[in-house]
């Protein structure tokens, strides 16, 4: 079997020996379930227009905006595949009339570059650039203190939210390896939250219940819900769900909880994939834009590990084009003698990013991790990841060592595909 592995604007060919069982685990195709055929630009426009004009538990967008004097639009940064520019194609005129301002929900990430602003806003950037700002999590003067969540996490959110009289939140919903799902309440926490809030919230990712597709008992998601409950300003939510080719497959709008819940159902149907067996070798791809750095690409490792046998090998394919990202997790792992020591160090004191170290260490305890990327092999080794400069040779060697009966799983979009082990396929 020949596979074309997406990588950094090109494809890496991979040939698997005849007879080797291969499971291709990719998002399911639900195109047209909303009665709108196709996933091209015209279909996307119809989906967004339909959603904003017939919203869930809310007035249509134009009525929601009417009378507003301070409209704030929250959009995701460039580390997310959210089709913000496509949503804006449908609603930009109304936002322009309302003189809306925009804030990029960076969480604890850096501000977007000029190129990334254009990636987010598309053709609308020139019209809106003077009205755009990026959230800065460490700027305490820009934050409002709202108390604490049920888990004791301090809630500090950007003051701009509370100075607005209308908020529009544009997001995308897909499984998230420790928050359960992206989208909805994440626009506020971590999107426009203070650094102390984000750090305390992400520490909860060490919980066993902080995992993909889990919401009700997930302490990370509970924090986000608690923060959302303190937003008194009216919020109009536009939640998108992408398909396996990152086209807009579904759009829900209106009340932030209702639109999020509907989008979660669609995201679950698209992105969770049942598996009957775990594989000796898993190849998991972090696709653009999730391939920005190792910090973000780790999601492909975490999801891929769900399809991996103990003692197997996982190969992450991601350019990590912007480097490592937040280095705190890598610095800790670089000081550790091994996965067990890394987990012990995390237990002694948490810093933002250490949840990444914990997730990687837990996988490294039971399997081998390799990576096809642009990072220096010495940096990778600090994260218990071996460099894989030649994917074909590595796969050939792994399968030869595994012997007859070795199995392979391939995740073309590992950052958002969640394998679920089942005893039979429904």
Secondary structure, DSSP 8 states (H G I E B T S, - for coil): -EEEEEETTEEEEEE--TT-EEEE------TTTTS----SHHHHHHHHHHHHHS-BSS--HHHHHTT-SSEEEEEE-TTS---HHHHHHHHHHHHHHTT-EEEEE-TTS----HHHHHHHHGGGHHHHGGGEEE--TT-GGGEEEEEE-TT--EEEEEHHHHH-SEEEEEEE--EETTTEE-SGGGGTTTTTB-HHHHHHHHHGGGSTT--TT--TT-HHHHHHHHHHTT--S-EEEEEEEE-TTS-EEEEEEESHHHHHHHHHHHHHHHHEEEESS-EEEEEEE--TTTTS-HHHHHHHHHHHHTTEEEEEEEEEE---TT-SSS-HHHHHHHHSSSHHHHHHHHHH---TTHHHHHHHHHHHHHSEEEEESSS-HHHHHHTT-EE-S-HHHHHHHHHHHH-TT-EEEEETTTTT-EEEE-SS--
